Amino acid sequence: MGDSQYSFSLTTFSPSGKLVQIEHALTAVGSGQTSLGIKAANGVVIATEKKLPSILVDETSVQKIQCLTPNIGVVYSGMGPDFRVLVRKSRKQAEQYHRLYKEPIPVTQLVRETAAVMQEFTQSGGVRPFGVSLLVAGYDDNGPQLYQVDPSGSYFSWKASAMGKNVSNAKTFLEKR
Amino acid sequence: MSRGSGGGYDRHITIFSPEGRLFQVEYAFKAVKAAGITSIGVRGKDSVCVVTQKKVPDKLLDQTSVTHLFPITKFLGLLATGMTADARTLVQQARNEAAEFRFRYGYEMPVDVLSKWIADKSQVYTQHAYMRPLGVVAMVLGIDEEKGPQLYKCDPAGHFYGHKVATSAGSKEQEAINFLEKKMKNDPAFTYEETVQTAISALQSVLQEDFKATEIEVGVVKADNPAFRVLSTEEIDEHLTAISERD
């Protein structure tokens, strides 16, 4: 990946042991439009703000919530173009799993593979981390599931979560309920 | 090496700045504006029209070779605002992709699929350090078999949007968008003549000058003739006359 002149990672440790590019990526996510997800006893809901730059834009041409498989959906906060790349890769991974095992991919597996892609871009040469956090909502044999994946590639399962602008207000609201 | 914390390199290659911004992408937008050209696209109920300024910097230049309007296939047109050299690369790749699509799938590449492809390619340049983003905003137009006339705009950041009625790009982009938003409040459905005249008069009003037919380029697609066409100087003259008579 990358030109030979850039075969070193751009995401390197700072003297205090932090990966600063990932932190900047999280800042980019934090200034994106708010999204949130809630896991119920019999399903999962994800939602996001859809504010378009002008009334001239055709809102049907923009879809922030995307389907990865018939039973797994995803929403993002952060940079739309980066999100499209991840959706495309995840869909392919889900299809490859299905081709090999002849069954739909479990939510945890798909989340793990997507997170692995995001981690790759924090360590490979000549690339920057993805500027998106994902909320993956799915329903499989283990019931309803909700995962949040960060630009670093770490993921956690949540009962409810929010990301983007005003995330602290959103999380306080969700915690109360 | 201070590369990890930015250390000034966040302005040189596409890595994040401390505020989570990509400076190279923002500079690419500035390069589009620095070209000094404004373009406008208008979508009517059965046609789409794009208009751009044609600035020929030297009288000795062959005017026919100075263009920002490119046919991608017989049915898809692309208006590239910004750096001409980057535009030509993009057009070349788009033509290749559209031709392969037609060969592989047996039907013409739709407008939104081409726009998404252009936008995805632009996204790659924003994530890989070894290639800079292109300094071009591309407006793609065509007649979709199912959805009718379509107008999409793709920018250096990798965003792409479909536009219901109109959009703009270039140095006076914001003024043009403000002007068009006011006009489009009632969601009008323009005929072909109205589409072309709205586009041309919007450009004239935003740049505050009246054009001669040789100073602008106009490209159209119509539902009854879905081939992408660049209007000749005579046709542009007719529209300009119609506008000045109307006013």
Interface residues (C-beta under 8 A of the other chain):
Chain A: M1 G2 D3 Q5 Y6 L10 T11 T12 F13 S14 L19 V20 Q21 H24 A25 L26 T27 A28 V29 G30 S31 L52 P53 S54 I55 L56 V57 D58 T60 S61 V62 M79 G80 P81 D82 R84 V85 R88 F121 G126 V127 R128 P129 F130 G131
Chain B: M1 R3 G4 S5 G6 I13 T14 I15 F16 S17 P18 E19 G20 R21 L22 D112 K116 A119 D120 S122 Q123 V124 T126 Q127 H128 A129 Y130 Y152 A157 G158 H159 Y161 G162 H163 K164 V165 A166 T167 I177 L180 E181 M184
